[in-house]
Amino acid sequence: MEGPQFSTLAEARVHRQMGFQVIGMTNVTEAKLAREAELCYSSLAMITDYDCWHPGHDSVTVAQIIKTLHQNAGNAQRVLREAVRTMPSQRTCKCDSALGHALLTDPKIVPPATKKRLGLIIRKYIT
């Protein structure tokens, strides 16, 4: 779901009926943009709170979430240090050609201004 926001009780019930165990609020837009830019992308998700349906927990407050976010920051830094340390020097994925089959517009009808504006992303496919 797009966030940051709290689910309503009705939304939380729908999520549970659909079998969701974790709800993320920040990946869709970033993942799509990274894919379009042919960038390798990975997500690091940290849980901050229980949703409103959970019977064993009081209502979540912003103060509780901020406290947990600060605790998660240290965990995220450790994970990122290790990820960067072990990252290969050459990528072997196909991220750098993600747009190869995604651009369907005939290059002849793409306006020059659009080609210029999107040049960094599309120049190897549309010149």
C-alpha positions as CSV (number, residue, x, y, z in Angstrom):
1,M,0.0,0.0,0.0
2,E,1.1,3.5,-0.5
3,G,2.2,5.2,2.7
4,P,3.0,6.3,5.2
5,Q,-0.4,5.8,6.7
6,F,-2.3,3.5,9.1
7,S,-4.7,1.0,7.8
8,T,-8.3,1.3,8.8
9,L,-9.7,-1.8,10.6
10,A,-11.7,-2.7,7.4
11,E,-8.5,-2.5,5.3
12,A,-6.6,-4.6,7.9
13,R,-9.3,-7.2,7.7
14,V,-9.1,-7.3,4.0
15,H,-5.3,-7.7,4.1
16,R,-5.7,-10.6,6.5
17,Q,-8.4,-12.3,4.4
18,M,-6.0,-12.0,1.4
19,G,-3.4,-13.8,3.5
20,F,-1.0,-10.9,3.9
21,Q,1.4,-11.2,6.9
22,V,3.4,-8.0,6.2
23,I,2.3,-4.8,4.6
24,G,4.9,-2.6,3.0
25,M,4.4,1.0,2.2
26,T,7.4,2.2,0.2
27,N,8.6,-0.1,-2.5
28,V,6.3,0.1,-5.5
29,T,7.2,3.5,-6.9
30,E,10.9,3.1,-6.2
31,A,11.1,-0.4,-7.7
32,K,9.3,0.7,-10.9
33,L,11.5,3.7,-11.4
34,A,14.6,1.7,-10.8
35,R,13.5,-0.9,-13.3
36,E,12.7,1.8,-15.9
37,A,16.2,3.3,-15.3
38,E,17.7,-0.1,-15.7
39,L,19.2,0.1,-12.2
40,C,19.7,-2.9,-9.9
41,Y,17.4,-2.5,-7.0
42,S,16.9,-4.3,-3.7
43,S,14.7,-3.5,-0.8
44,L,15.5,-3.6,2.9
45,A,12.3,-3.7,4.9
46,M,12.0,-3.3,8.7
47,I,8.9,-3.8,10.6
48,T,7.7,-0.8,12.7
49,D,4.4,-1.9,14.2
50,Y,1.4,-4.2,14.3
51,D,-1.6,-3.4,12.3
52,C,-4.8,-2.3,14.0
53,W,-6.4,-5.8,13.9
54,H,-3.9,-7.4,16.3
55,P,-5.8,-8.3,19.5
56,G,-2.7,-8.6,21.7
57,H,-1.5,-5.0,21.1
58,D,-2.8,-1.6,21.9
59,S,-3.3,1.0,19.2
60,V,0.0,2.1,17.7
61,T,1.1,5.7,18.1
62,V,3.4,7.8,16.0
63,A,5.8,8.0,19.0
64,Q,6.1,4.2,19.1
65,I,6.8,4.0,15.4
66,I,9.5,6.8,15.6
67,K,11.2,4.9,18.4
68,T,11.2,1.7,16.4
69,L,12.4,3.5,13.3
70,H,15.4,4.8,15.3
71,Q,16.2,1.3,16.5
72,N,15.9,0.0,13.0
73,A,18.3,2.6,11.7
74,G,21.2,0.8,13.3
75,N,20.1,-2.5,12.0
76,A,19.8,-1.1,8.5
77,Q,23.3,0.4,8.7
78,R,24.8,-3.0,9.6
79,V,22.9,-4.8,6.8
80,L,24.0,-2.1,4.3
81,R,27.7,-2.2,5.3
82,E,27.7,-6.0,4.8
83,A,25.8,-5.8,1.5
84,V,28.2,-3.2,0.1
85,R,31.2,-5.2,1.4
86,T,30.0,-8.4,-0.4
87,M,28.7,-6.7,-3.6
88,P,30.3,-8.2,-6.8
89,S,32.3,-5.8,-8.9
90,Q,30.4,-6.7,-12.0
91,R,26.7,-7.3,-12.2
92,T,25.4,-10.5,-13.8
93,C,21.7,-9.6,-13.8
94,K,19.7,-8.4,-16.7
95,C,18.7,-5.1,-15.1
96,D,20.8,-3.2,-17.7
97,S,18.5,-4.3,-20.5
98,A,15.1,-4.1,-18.7
99,L,13.7,-1.7,-21.3
100,G,14.8,-3.7,-24.3
101,H,11.3,-5.2,-24.7
102,A,9.3,-2.7,-22.8
103,L,9.3,0.2,-25.2
104,L,6.6,-0.3,-27.7
105,T,6.3,3.1,-29.3
106,D,7.7,3.4,-32.8
107,P,10.9,5.4,-32.4
108,K,10.0,7.4,-35.4
109,I,7.1,9.0,-33.7
110,V,8.8,9.9,-30.4
111,P,9.2,13.7,-30.3
112,P,12.7,15.1,-30.2
113,A,12.0,16.9,-26.9
114,T,11.0,13.6,-25.3
115,K,14.1,11.8,-26.7
116,K,16.2,14.6,-25.2
117,R,14.4,14.6,-21.8
118,L,14.6,10.8,-21.5
119,G,18.0,10.4,-23.2
120,L,19.9,9.0,-20.3
121,I,17.3,6.2,-20.0
122,I,16.2,5.4,-23.6
123,R,19.1,6.5,-25.8
124,K,20.4,2.9,-26.4
125,Y,16.9,1.9,-27.7
126,I,15.6,5.1,-29.3
127,T,18.0,7.5,-31.0
